[in-house]
Amino acid sequence: MDANTCIRTKRDSREYKDEPISEETLQRILQAGRMAGSSKNTQPWHFIVLRDDARKAELAKCGDFAKHVPAAPLVIAVVLSPGGGAFDAGRAAQNMMLAAWAEGITSCPVAMHHADCASNVLGLPDDYQTAIVISFGYPESEASLHRGIPRNALADLVHQEQW
Ligand SMILES: Cc1cc2nc3c(=O)[nH]c(=O)nc-3n(C[C@H](O)[C@H](O)[C@H](O)COP(=O)(O)O)c2cc1C
């Protein structure tokens, strides 16, 4: 899949096949996150890989819209180092999601609305925080990939030279 197709067809999907993601594929996803650029190359992130059912279920309780997380074969928490910027974490997260999609693995970012709960489940050191959790899996069906949520038209959001 070329980069443009990968970006355009990537949709956040929450229904996954009960099929594991191989260690080799996982390493490629993690490498894509690692290679993201960051402010002053601070690389202010850690990635916590979760595959244990009980821990995924515990983590799901820390988000208000995370019911699908326990059934995902792979979950990666993107953790921000102290002082790290959300933009940097977002770049790493999107890199991982696109690298996965290029191999036919869909994903969904999941917010942890209860930060202390997530820190506790993930065993984070003081001052580290969960930027986002990402669920990954092979798509359950074609239909699960096409919820049809539209994007705003370029004409409504692009400006030339000034607002
Ligand atoms: C920062 C962020 C937090 C999100 N949190 C959740 C979440 O907690 N639960 C969820 O199901 N989806 C979550 N999403 C996914 C959005 O709902 C999704 O990106 C949006 O609806 C577009 O979906 P689409 O790509 O399938 O069109 C989140 C997305 C972002 C960028």
The ligand as an SDF file (V2000), in Angstrom:
LIG
                    3D

 31 33  0  0  0  0  0  0  0  0999 V2000
   -7.0870   11.9110   20.9690 C   0  0  0  0  0  0  0  0  0  0  0  0
   -8.1220   10.8940   20.5370 C   0  0  0  0  0  0  0  0  0  0  0  0
   -8.8240   10.2040   21.5000 C   0  0  0  0  0  0  0  0  0  0  0  0
   -9.7600    9.2410   21.1210 C   0  0  0  0  0  0  0  0  0  0  0  0
  -10.3970    8.5330   22.0990 N   0  0  0  0  0  0  0  0  0  0  0  0
  -11.2450    7.5490   21.7390 C   0  0  0  0  0  0  0  0  0  0  0  0
  -11.8490    6.7410   22.7500 C   0  0  0  0  0  0  0  0  0  0  0  0
  -11.6380    6.9330   23.9550 O   0  0  0  0  0  0  0  0  0  0  0  0
  -12.6540    5.7290   22.3600 N   0  0  0  0  0  0  0  0  0  0  0  0
  -12.9120    5.4780   21.0420 C   0  0  0  0  0  0  0  0  0  0  0  0
  -13.6380    4.5250   20.7490 O   0  0  0  0  0  0  0  0  0  0  0  0
  -12.3660    6.2420   20.0440 N   0  0  0  0  0  0  0  0  0  0  0  0
  -11.5460    7.2620   20.3750 C   0  0  0  0  0  0  0  0  0  0  0  0
  -10.9260    8.0270   19.3980 N   0  0  0  0  0  0  0  0  0  0  0  0
  -11.2160    7.7540   17.9770 C   0  0  0  0  0  0  0  0  0  0  0  0
  -12.1030    8.8350   17.3310 C   0  0  0  0  0  0  0  0  0  0  0  0
  -13.4290    8.6340   17.7520 O   0  0  0  0  0  0  0  0  0  0  0  0
  -11.9440    8.7360   15.8040 C   0  0  0  0  0  0  0  0  0  0  0  0
  -10.6380    9.1400   15.4840 O   0  0  0  0  0  0  0  0  0  0  0  0
  -12.9010    9.6040   15.0190 C   0  0  0  0  0  0  0  0  0  0  0  0
  -14.2430    9.2960   15.3300 O   0  0  0  0  0  0  0  0  0  0  0  0
  -12.6920    9.4020   13.5090 C   0  0  0  0  0  0  0  0  0  0  0  0
  -12.9820    8.0570   13.2090 O   0  0  0  0  0  0  0  0  0  0  0  0
  -12.6650    7.4160   11.7740 P   0  0  0  0  0  0  0  0  0  0  0  0
  -11.1840    7.5480   11.5180 O   0  0  0  0  0  0  0  0  0  0  0  0
  -13.1050    5.9850   11.8820 O   0  0  0  0  0  0  0  0  0  0  0  0
  -13.4550    8.1660   10.7480 O   0  0  0  0  0  0  0  0  0  0  0  0
  -10.0120    8.9920   19.7400 C   0  0  0  0  0  0  0  0  0  0  0  0
   -9.2810    9.7090   18.7810 C   0  0  0  0  0  0  0  0  0  0  0  0
   -8.3490   10.6320   19.1630 C   0  0  0  0  0  0  0  0  0  0  0  0
   -7.5630   11.3550   18.1060 C   0  0  0  0  0  0  0  0  0  0  0  0
  1  2  1  0
  2  3  1  0
  2 30  2  0
  3  4  2  0
  4  5  1  0
  4 28  1  0
  5  6  2  0
  6  7  1  0
  6 13  1  0
  7  8  2  0
  7  9  1  0
  9 10  1  0
 10 11  2  0
 10 12  1  0
 12 13  2  0
 13 14  1  0
 14 15  1  0
 14 28  1  0
 15 16  1  0
 16 17  1  0
 16 18  1  0
 18 19  1  0
 18 20  1  0
 20 21  1  0
 20 22  1  0
 22 23  1  0
 23 24  1  0
 24 25  2  0
 24 26  1  0
 24 27  1  0
 28 29  2  0
 29 30  1  0
 30 31  1  0
M  END
$$$$
